[in-house]
């Protein structure tokens, strides 16, 4: 009899532990219905380090999604290239093995030449103009052209204005770039106008820039103040000029098929969190740019162009518009320039 009671007690304990273990992944909402924790998992591939604005913005997205979904969606960030380089992450999102990424626009030109629009020099006179245009129907139509290639844009981040740095001397005129090997994006539009300045544009992967500057494989590079500081390019560069030659829209992308597979309430949560993250990013960009400038000043001489000096850079870059009018599409380019002008004149 004692053996029977002992056996029954063991069974009761086992069943109790089993029920307790199974219940850890399920919570109840206010109405008593079950909420499955980690029901949907989103991996975010990033090449940027933890302190970079893109990673910090996606930390905000991570918190927002998990809060709004009450834990049903589990967002996991992989910063610093832990899932591979830019191309690896880009390809991973395209095939769905990585759910999300943050990416600049140039690589999408392989799917739609319309994306070359955003690499035109001096396209946006201010960030306010840029974001109003990026919220326009025309910009949304351009973004939609890559959805069938696996990329759905959820938000647009502030990638900052791109500025030139080098080790030869202050750049106050395009002639000061003559003969310099400047790391640029592997993008025909940017390569075209840097050649127009007399520079020797030299595309390199983002992760290779620091070593390229350190070993003098390249003389300089061009990036936002925030990127220069976060990647510590200023440590191996003597001079930076606020050329502000291009504003960088940076998209938050999710694999189209993955997004479409979610139920409507999860889609809505992701879109709401993305909008919140866009606003967070825009505010953070102002703060980080100011902090970055102060950090760069510690090691590097910053040259600020006068409006007259900047106009020389603008004028010398204008042939690029004509050179790429046909490739971008004359109708798209004309419509975009008309829309930008309309925004500027408000």
C-alpha positions in Angstrom: 0.0 0.0 0.0 2.8 2.4 0.9 4.5 1.6 -2.5 1.2 2.4 -4.3 0.9 5.7 -2.5 4.5 6.6 -3.2 4.0 5.8 -6.9 0.9 8.0 -7.1 2.7 10.9 -5.4 5.5 10.6 -8.0 3.0 10.7 -10.9 1.2 13.7 -9.4 4.6 15.6 -9.1 5.6 14.7 -12.7 2.2 15.9 -14.1 2.5 19.1 -12.1 6.0 19.9 -13.4 4.9 19.1 -16.9 1.9 21.5 -16.8 4.1 24.2 -15.2 6.8 23.8 -18.0 4.2 23.9 -20.8 2.6 27.1 -19.5 5.8 29.2 -19.6 5.4 29.9 -23.4 1.7 30.9 -23.1 0.3 34.0 -21.5 -3.2 35.3 -21.3 -4.4 38.7 -22.5 -6.9 40.8 -20.6 -9.8 38.8 -22.0 -8.3 35.5 -21.0 -7.4 34.2 -24.4 -4.0 32.6 -24.9 -1.0 34.5 -26.3 1.7 32.4 -27.7 5.1 33.8 -26.9 7.6 33.9 -29.8 5.0 32.7 -32.2 6.7 34.8 -35.0 10.5 35.2 -35.2 12.2 38.0 -37.1 16.0 38.0 -37.6 17.4 41.4 -38.5 20.8 41.4 -40.3 22.9 44.5 -39.8 26.5 45.4 -40.9 26.6 48.3 -38.5 28.0 48.2 -35.0 25.9 48.5 -31.9 26.5 52.2 -31.4 25.5 53.1 -35.0 22.3 54.9 -35.7 20.8 52.0 -37.8 21.4 49.5 -35.0 20.1 51.8 -32.3 17.0 52.5 -34.4 16.4 48.8 -34.9 16.7 48.3 -31.1 13.8 50.7 -30.8 11.9 48.6 -33.4 12.7 45.4 -31.5 11.2 46.8 -28.3 8.1 48.3 -30.0 7.2 45.2 -31.9 7.6 43.0 -28.8 5.6 45.4 -26.7 2.8 45.8 -29.2 2.5 42.1 -29.9 2.8 41.2 -26.2 5.7 38.9 -27.0 4.0 37.1 -29.9 6.7 38.5 -32.2 10.3 37.9 -31.2 12.7 40.3 -33.0 16.4 39.3 -32.8 19.1 41.7 -34.0 22.4 40.5 -35.5 24.6 43.7 -35.7 28.2 44.1 -36.7 28.0 41.8 -39.7 27.5 38.7 -37.6 25.2 37.3 -40.4 27.7 38.3 -43.1 28.6 41.3 -45.1 26.2 43.7 -46.9 25.8 41.4 -49.9 25.2 38.3 -47.7 22.4 40.1 -45.7 20.9 41.6 -48.8 20.7 38.1 -50.5 19.5 36.6 -47.2 16.5 39.0 -47.1 15.8 38.4 -50.7 15.5 34.7 -50.3 13.8 34.9 -46.9 16.5 33.2 -44.8 16.9 36.6 -43.0 13.6 38.4 -42.4 14.8 42.0 -42.3 17.6 44.4 -43.0 18.4 48.1 -43.1 19.9 49.0 -46.5 20.9 52.0 -48.6 19.2 52.4 -51.9 22.0 51.8 -54.5 21.9 48.0 -54.6 18.2 48.1 -55.6 19.1 49.7 -58.9 19.9 46.2 -60.1 16.1 45.6 -60.0 14.9 49.0 -61.0 16.9 51.9 -62.6 14.4 54.3 -60.9 16.5 53.8 -57.7 19.4 55.6 -59.3 17.4 58.8 -58.8 18.4 58.9 -55.2 22.2 58.9 -56.0 22.0 62.1 -58.0 24.2 64.8 -56.5 22.5 67.6 -54.6 19.0 66.2 -55.2 17.5 67.4 -51.9 18.2 70.9 -50.5 17.2 69.8 -47.0 16.3 66.8 -45.0 12.8 68.2 -44.6 12.4 68.3 -48.4 13.8 64.8 -48.7 11.4 63.2 -46.2 8.4 64.9 -47.7 9.4 63.6 -51.1 10.0 60.1 -49.7 6.5 60.2 -48.3 5.0 61.1 -51.7 3.1 58.7 -54.0 5.9 58.9 -56.5 8.5 57.7 -54.0 6.2 55.0 -52.7 5.7 53.8 -56.3 9.4 53.5 -56.8 9.7 51.5 -53.5 7.0 49.2 -54.7 8.9 48.2 -57.8 11.1 45.8 -55.7 8.4 44.1 -53.8 8.3 41.2 -56.3 12.0 40.9 -55.8 11.6 40.1 -52.2 11.9 43.5 -50.5 9.0 45.4 -48.9 9.9 48.8 -47.5 8.5 49.5 -44.1 10.2 52.8 -43.3 12.9 55.2 -44.4 15.7 56.3 -42.1 17.9 59.4 -42.1 21.2 58.3 -43.6 22.6 61.8 -43.4 24.3 63.9 -45.9 27.5 62.4 -47.4 30.7 64.4 -46.9 34.3 63.9 -48.3 37.3 63.1 -46.2 40.9 62.6 -47.2 44.5 62.8 -46.1 46.0 65.2 -48.6 44.5 68.5 -47.6 41.4 70.6 -47.1 38.9 70.3 -49.9 37.3 73.7 -50.8 37.0 73.2 -54.6 36.5 70.2 -56.8 40.0 70.7 -58.1 41.2 69.7 -54.6 40.0 66.2 -55.4 41.9 65.7 -58.6 43.8 62.4 -58.7 42.7 61.3 -55.2 41.5 57.8 -54.8 38.2 58.3 -53.1 36.2 55.3 -51.9 32.7 55.6 -53.3 29.7 53.3 -53.5 29.8 50.8 -56.4 27.2 53.0 -58.1 27.5 54.4 -61.6 25.9 57.7 -60.7 28.2 58.5 -57.9 31.2 57.3 -59.9 30.2 59.6 -62.7 30.2 62.9 -60.8 33.3 62.0 -58.8 35.1 61.5 -62.1 33.7 64.9 -63.1 35.4 66.4 -60.1 38.7 64.8 -61.2 38.9 62.2 -58.5 39.6 58.5 -58.9 36.5 56.9 -57.5 37.3 53.5 -56.0 34.5 51.3 -54.8 35.2 49.2 -51.7 32.9 47.2 -49.4 31.8 49.3 -46.4 33.6 47.1 -43.9 37.0 47.5 -45.8 37.1 51.3 -45.7 39.0 51.7 -42.5 41.8 49.3 -43.5 41.9 50.9 -46.9 42.5 54.3 -45.4 44.9 53.0 -42.8 47.1 51.2 -45.4 46.7 54.1 -47.9 45.1 51.9 -50.5 42.7 54.8 -50.8 43.3 58.5 -50.1 39.8 59.3 -48.8 36.1 58.3 -48.6 32.7 59.9 -48.4 30.1 59.2 -45.8 27.9 61.0 -43.3 29.4 62.6 -40.2 27.6 59.9 -38.1 29.1 57.0 -40.2 32.6 58.6 -40.1 32.5 58.7 -36.3 30.8 55.4 -35.7 33.2 53.6 -38.0 36.2 55.6 -36.7 37.3 56.8 -40.1 38.3 60.1 -38.6 41.1 58.2 -36.8 42.8 57.6 -40.1 41.7 60.8 -41.9 43.2 64.3 -41.5 40.6 66.4 -43.3 36.8 66.3 -43.7 34.7 68.8 -45.8 30.9 69.2 -45.5 30.4 68.8 -49.2 26.9 67.5 -48.5 26.9 66.1 -52.0 24.1 63.6 -51.5 21.5 62.8 -48.9 21.2 59.1 -48.1 17.7 57.6 -47.7 18.1 54.3 -45.9 15.3 51.8 -46.1 14.0 49.3 -43.5 13.1 46.2 -45.5 11.3 43.0 -44.8 11.1 40.0 -47.1 7.8 40.4 -49.0 6.7 36.8 -48.7 7.4 36.7 -45.0 5.4 39.8 -44.4 2.5 38.6 -46.5 2.4 35.3 -44.5 1.6 37.2 -41.3 -1.9 37.6 -40.1 -3.4 41.1 -40.5 -3.0 42.1 -36.8 0.8 41.2 -36.9 1.2 43.1 -40.1 -0.4 46.2 -38.5 1.8 45.9 -35.4 5.0 45.7 -37.6 3.9 48.7 -39.7 3.0 50.7 -36.6 6.4 49.9 -35.0 8.2 50.8 -38.2 6.6 54.2 -38.3 7.5 54.8 -34.7 11.1 53.7 -35.5 11.3 56.1 -38.5 10.3 59.0 -36.2 12.8 57.8 -33.5 15.5 57.6 -36.2 14.9 61.1 -37.5 15.2 62.6 -34.0 18.2 60.5 -33.1 20.0 61.5 -36.4 20.1 65.2 -35.3 21.6 64.3 -31.9 24.1 61.8 -33.3 25.3 64.2 -36.1 26.1 66.9 -33.5 27.9 64.4 -31.2 29.7 62.9 -34.2 31.0 66.3 -35.4 32.4 67.0 -31.9 34.1 63.6 -31.9 35.6 64.1 -35.4 36.9 67.5 -34.4 39.2 65.8 -31.8 41.3 64.2 -34.6 40.4 65.8 -37.9 40.1 69.2 -39.4 36.6 70.0 -40.6 36.1 72.5 -43.5 32.8 74.1 -43.9 32.0 75.4 -47.4 30.5 78.8 -48.1 27.4 78.8 -50.2 29.5 80.1 -53.1 32.0 77.3 -52.7 29.3 74.7 -52.5 27.7 76.1 -55.7 30.8 75.2 -57.6 30.5 71.6 -56.5 26.8 71.6 -57.5 27.5 73.1 -61.0 30.2 70.7 -61.8 28.0 67.7 -60.8 25.0 68.7 -62.9 26.1 66.9 -66.1 25.4 63.7 -64.3 21.6 64.4 -64.4 21.8 64.5 -68.2 24.1 61.4 -68.3 21.5 59.3 -66.5 18.3 60.8 -67.6 17.5 58.0 -70.0 18.6 55.2 -67.6 16.5 56.5 -64.7 13.7 57.3 -67.1 13.0 60.9 -68.3 9.4 60.8 -67.1 10.4 59.6 -63.6 13.2 62.1 -63.3 11.1 65.1 -64.6 8.3 64.2 -62.2 10.7 63.8 -59.3 12.4 67.2 -59.9 9.0 68.9 -60.3 7.8 67.4 -57.1 10.9 68.4 -55.2 10.6 72.0 -56.6 6.9 72.1 -55.5 8.0 71.0 -51.9 10.8 73.6 -51.8 8.5 76.4 -52.8 5.9 75.8 -50.1 
